[in-house]
Amino acid sequence: MRLISISDLKETFDRIKGTGSFSNWEKNAKIHLEAIEGRNKKERAAYWHKNNIWTELYAAFSELSGDKCWYTESKENSGEWQFDHFRPKGKSIDEDGKEILKEGYWWMSYDWRNFRLSGSLSNLLRKGRFEEGEETHGKGNYFPLKDRSKVAKEKDIKCRGEKPLLLDPINARDVNLLSFDKDGMPYETYNSDDNSLNHLRAALSIKCYGLLHKPLVRGRARVWNTCIEIVEDAQNDLFVYKDNDEKIDEIFEECFNKLANLANKKMPHSIVVFNYIKDKKSEESFEWLEDALIAIV
């Protein structure tokens, strides 16, 4: 999961569709929101099915993430693109399946700030297909809140007082709560003893977003292994040319450029590059990778 600058949406949409296009979309969204006010749950669902104008934002949302799923950072392994309403528009349930909001956050159904671009793998409830007995994953209507957290009042688009448990790719702090290891497996950055809430949020997100899905794990492992090849080649050459300062500078430059390319937001599983460097730089003789973290941001 990489940080997404959703505030850039207006500029991106206008560049793709033409100046003033986003303002026109917002006006249209307001009309549709007014049209569903006062309708019952079944009527709203039928209306959304016919008037899902959020799909008009596909190109702009995709560009913001480098054409990747906002939850999995995958282009090819996360299924067809869908829009996830981060706060579910129909109903919301907690991690145990208990209903929180029977009518959902219907008033945010046309609010672009509540949209997240997702592969169907992360958005829809389904069982894994690669190993027998795999758990059901996918976000669906899940939107658990921290214990004793206030539930937003109807029409409160800021959802004051709510403390969501699922990690949100538009929040910088949330993105750092997930980590990945050399095998491509996701894990909680904080253990339960250090910070039980951050640990819980990451654990729930790993399950709900399907981050243990085997093709995703394999994809992340490939990125990690590519990092190993780049850094080990550089380390070998640093030894060979240890008395040649000019050559050493060239080795660093080439290595950092290769890592930066892998860490580019358009590359699949680019966050793994940062995880690899943070892990490797603590080893003896690889302290020089500390500078790589600055170089690849």
C-alpha positions as CSV (number, residue, x, y, z in Angstrom):
1,M,0.0,0.0,0.0
2,R,1.4,3.4,-1.1
3,L,0.1,6.8,-0.1
4,I,-2.4,8.2,-2.6
5,S,-2.7,12.0,-2.9
6,I,-6.5,12.1,-3.5
7,S,-6.4,15.9,-3.3
8,D,-4.8,15.8,-6.8
9,L,-8.0,14.3,-8.3
10,K,-9.5,17.5,-9.5
11,E,-6.4,18.6,-11.4
12,T,-5.9,15.1,-12.8
13,F,-9.5,14.8,-14.0
14,D,-9.5,18.2,-15.6
15,R,-6.3,17.5,-17.4
16,I,-7.8,14.2,-18.8
17,K,-11.3,15.5,-19.5
18,G,-10.9,19.2,-19.9
19,T,-11.0,22.3,-17.7
20,G,-14.1,22.5,-15.6
21,S,-15.0,18.8,-16.0
22,F,-14.5,18.0,-12.4
23,S,-16.8,20.8,-11.2
24,N,-19.4,19.6,-13.6
25,W,-19.1,16.1,-12.2
26,E,-19.5,17.4,-8.6
27,K,-22.6,19.2,-9.6
28,N,-24.0,16.0,-11.2
29,A,-23.1,14.1,-8.0
30,K,-25.0,16.6,-5.9
31,I,-28.1,16.1,-8.1
32,H,-27.9,12.3,-7.7
33,L,-27.4,12.6,-3.9
34,E,-30.5,14.8,-3.6
35,A,-32.4,12.2,-5.7
36,I,-31.8,9.4,-3.2
37,E,-32.6,11.3,-0.1
38,G,-35.8,10.0,1.4
39,R,-35.7,6.7,-0.6
40,N,-35.6,3.3,1.2
41,K,-32.7,1.0,1.0
42,K,-34.0,-1.1,-1.9
43,E,-34.8,2.0,-3.9
44,R,-31.4,3.5,-3.3
45,A,-29.6,0.3,-4.4
46,A,-31.6,0.3,-7.7
47,Y,-30.8,4.0,-8.2
48,W,-27.0,3.4,-7.6
49,H,-27.1,0.6,-10.1
50,K,-28.4,2.9,-12.8
51,N,-26.5,6.0,-11.8
52,N,-23.0,4.8,-10.8
53,I,-21.3,8.0,-12.1
54,W,-18.2,7.2,-10.0
55,T,-17.1,5.1,-12.9
56,E,-16.5,8.3,-14.8
57,L,-13.5,8.9,-12.5
58,Y,-11.7,5.6,-13.3
59,A,-9.0,7.1,-15.5
60,A,-8.1,9.8,-13.0
61,F,-8.2,7.5,-10.0
62,S,-6.0,5.0,-11.9
63,E,-3.5,7.7,-12.7
64,L,-3.2,8.8,-9.1
65,S,-1.9,5.3,-8.1
66,G,0.2,4.6,-11.2
67,D,-2.6,2.3,-12.6
68,K,-2.6,0.1,-9.6
69,C,-5.1,-1.1,-7.0
70,W,-5.0,1.3,-4.1
71,Y,-5.1,-1.6,-1.5
72,T,-2.8,-4.2,-3.1
73,E,-0.5,-2.1,-5.3
74,S,-1.0,-4.7,-8.0
75,K,-1.8,-4.2,-11.7
76,E,-2.2,-7.7,-12.9
77,N,-3.1,-9.8,-9.9
78,S,-6.0,-8.0,-8.2
79,G,-8.8,-8.5,-10.8
80,E,-10.8,-6.0,-12.7
81,W,-11.0,-2.4,-11.5
82,Q,-13.9,-1.4,-9.2
83,F,-14.7,1.5,-7.1
84,D,-14.8,0.7,-3.4
85,H,-16.8,3.1,-1.2
86,F,-14.4,3.2,1.8
87,R,-17.4,3.8,4.0
88,P,-19.9,1.3,2.6
89,K,-22.9,3.0,1.0
90,G,-25.5,0.2,1.6
91,K,-24.7,-1.1,5.1
92,S,-21.7,-1.5,7.3
93,I,-20.7,-4.4,9.5
94,D,-17.9,-5.0,12.0
95,E,-15.1,-7.6,11.8
96,D,-17.5,-10.2,13.3
97,G,-20.3,-9.5,10.8
98,K,-22.4,-7.5,13.3
99,E,-24.4,-4.7,11.7
100,I,-23.2,-1.2,12.6
101,L,-25.2,1.0,10.2
102,K,-28.2,-0.7,8.6
103,E,-28.6,1.9,5.9
104,G,-24.8,2.4,5.5
105,Y,-23.2,5.7,4.7
106,W,-25.7,6.4,1.9
107,W,-25.0,10.2,2.1
108,M,-21.4,9.6,1.0
109,S,-22.3,7.4,-2.0
110,Y,-21.5,10.3,-4.4
111,D,-18.7,11.8,-2.4
112,W,-15.4,11.3,-4.4
113,R,-13.4,11.6,-1.1
114,N,-15.0,8.3,-0.1
115,F,-14.0,6.4,-3.3
116,R,-11.0,4.1,-3.5
117,L,-9.9,2.3,-6.7
118,S,-9.8,-1.4,-6.0
119,G,-9.3,-4.7,-7.7
120,S,-12.2,-7.1,-7.4
121,L,-9.9,-9.3,-5.3
122,S,-9.9,-6.7,-2.5
123,N,-13.4,-5.3,-2.9
124,L,-15.5,-8.5,-3.1
125,L,-15.9,-11.2,-0.6
126,R,-14.5,-14.5,-1.8
127,K,-12.4,-17.5,-0.8
128,G,-8.9,-18.0,-2.0
129,R,-8.5,-20.4,-4.9
130,F,-4.9,-21.5,-4.5
131,E,-5.0,-23.6,-1.4
132,E,-7.7,-25.7,0.1
133,G,-9.3,-24.2,3.2
134,E,-8.2,-20.6,2.6
135,E,-10.3,-18.0,4.5
136,T,-12.8,-15.7,2.9
137,H,-11.2,-12.3,2.2
138,G,-12.3,-9.1,0.6
139,K,-13.7,-5.9,2.0
140,G,-17.3,-6.1,1.0
141,N,-19.4,-4.2,3.6
142,Y,-16.8,-4.5,6.3
143,F,-16.1,-1.2,8.1
144,P,-15.2,-2.0,11.7
145,L,-14.7,0.9,14.2
146,K,-12.5,1.1,17.2
147,D,-14.3,0.0,20.4
148,R,-16.5,2.8,21.8
149,S,-15.8,4.9,18.7
150,K,-18.7,7.2,17.8
151,V,-20.7,6.2,14.7
152,A,-21.2,9.0,12.3
153,K,-24.5,10.8,12.3
154,E,-26.5,10.7,9.1
155,K,-25.3,13.4,6.6
156,D,-22.1,14.0,8.5
157,I,-19.6,13.9,5.6
158,K,-16.7,14.4,7.9
159,C,-17.8,11.5,10.1
160,R,-16.6,13.3,13.2
161,G,-15.5,11.1,16.1
162,E,-15.3,7.9,14.0
163,K,-12.1,5.8,14.4
164,P,-12.0,3.3,11.5
165,L,-10.0,0.2,12.0
166,L,-9.2,-0.6,8.3
167,L,-6.1,1.1,6.9
168,D,-6.8,3.9,4.4
169,P,-4.3,4.5,1.5
170,I,-5.0,8.2,1.5
171,N,-3.6,8.5,5.1
172,A,0.2,8.7,5.4
173,R,0.2,7.2,8.9
174,D,-1.9,4.2,7.9
175,V,0.4,3.2,5.1
176,N,3.3,2.8,7.5
177,L,1.4,0.3,9.7
178,L,1.9,-2.5,7.1
179,S,5.2,-4.2,6.3
180,F,6.3,-7.0,4.0
181,D,9.0,-9.6,4.4
182,K,11.5,-11.4,2.0
183,D,8.8,-14.0,1.1
184,G,6.3,-11.4,0.1
185,M,4.2,-11.9,3.2
186,P,2.5,-9.0,4.8
187,Y,2.8,-8.4,8.5
188,E,1.9,-5.8,11.1
189,T,4.6,-3.2,11.6
190,Y,3.7,-3.0,15.3
191,N,3.3,-6.0,17.5
192,S,0.5,-6.2,19.9
193,D,2.7,-5.4,22.9
194,D,4.1,-2.2,21.4
195,N,0.8,-0.8,20.1
196,S,-2.3,-3.1,20.2
197,L,-4.5,-0.8,18.2
198,N,-2.0,-0.3,15.3
199,H,-1.4,-4.1,15.3
200,L,-5.2,-4.8,15.2
201,R,-5.7,-2.3,12.3
202,A,-3.0,-3.9,10.2
203,A,-4.2,-7.4,11.0
204,L,-7.8,-6.7,10.0
205,S,-6.6,-4.9,6.8
206,I,-4.4,-7.8,5.7
207,K,-7.4,-10.1,5.9
208,C,-10.1,-7.7,4.5
209,Y,-7.9,-6.5,1.6
210,G,-6.8,-10.1,0.6
211,L,-3.2,-9.2,1.1
212,L,-2.3,-12.9,1.7
213,H,-3.6,-13.9,-1.8
214,K,-0.9,-16.1,-3.3
215,P,-0.4,-14.2,-6.6
216,L,0.1,-11.0,-4.6
217,V,2.6,-12.7,-2.3
218,R,4.6,-14.1,-5.2
219,G,4.6,-10.7,-6.9
220,R,6.0,-9.0,-3.8
221,A,8.6,-11.7,-3.4
222,R,9.8,-11.1,-7.0
223,V,10.4,-7.4,-6.2
224,W,12.3,-8.3,-3.0
225,N,14.5,-10.8,-5.0
226,T,15.2,-8.2,-7.6
227,C,16.4,-5.8,-4.9
228,I,18.7,-8.6,-3.6
229,E,20.3,-8.9,-7.1
230,I,20.8,-5.2,-7.5
231,V,22.3,-4.7,-4.0
232,E,24.5,-7.8,-4.1
233,D,25.9,-6.8,-7.5
234,A,26.7,-3.3,-6.1
235,Q,28.3,-4.8,-3.0
236,N,30.5,-7.0,-5.0
237,D,31.7,-4.1,-7.2
238,L,32.3,-1.9,-4.2
239,F,34.8,-4.5,-3.0
240,V,36.4,-4.9,-6.4
241,Y,36.8,-1.2,-6.8
242,K,37.3,-0.2,-3.2
243,D,40.4,1.9,-4.0
244,N,38.7,3.8,-6.9
245,D,36.6,6.6,-5.6
246,E,35.3,7.6,-9.0
247,K,34.2,4.1,-9.7
248,I,32.5,3.8,-6.3
249,D,30.4,6.9,-7.0
250,E,29.3,5.3,-10.3
251,I,28.4,2.0,-8.5
252,F,26.2,3.9,-6.0
253,E,24.6,5.9,-8.7
254,E,23.7,2.9,-10.8
255,C,22.4,0.9,-7.7
256,F,20.3,3.8,-6.4
257,N,18.8,4.5,-9.9
258,K,17.8,0.8,-10.3
259,L,16.2,0.8,-6.8
260,A,14.4,4.1,-7.5
261,N,13.0,2.6,-10.7
262,L,11.6,-0.3,-8.7
263,A,10.2,2.1,-6.1
264,N,8.4,4.3,-8.6
265,K,4.7,4.6,-7.8
266,K,3.8,3.1,-11.2
267,M,5.7,-0.1,-10.5
268,P,3.8,-3.1,-8.9
269,H,4.5,-3.6,-5.2
270,S,6.8,-0.7,-5.1
271,I,6.5,-0.4,-1.3
272,V,8.5,-3.6,-1.0
273,V,11.6,-1.8,-2.1
274,F,11.5,0.4,1.0
275,N,10.9,-2.6,3.2
276,Y,13.9,-4.4,1.7
277,I,16.2,-1.4,2.2
278,K,15.1,-0.9,5.8
279,D,15.8,-4.5,6.6
280,K,19.1,-4.8,4.7
281,K,20.7,-1.5,5.9
282,S,21.0,-2.9,9.4
283,E,23.4,-5.6,8.3
284,E,27.1,-5.1,8.6
285,S,28.7,-3.6,5.4
286,F,25.3,-2.5,4.0
287,E,25.0,0.7,6.1
288,W,25.4,2.6,2.8
289,L,21.9,1.7,1.9
290,E,20.7,4.3,4.4
291,D,21.3,6.9,1.7
292,A,19.2,4.8,-0.8
293,L,16.1,5.5,1.3
294,I,16.6,9.3,0.6
295,A,17.4,8.7,-3.0
296,I,14.4,6.6,-3.9
297,V,11.6,8.7,-2.3
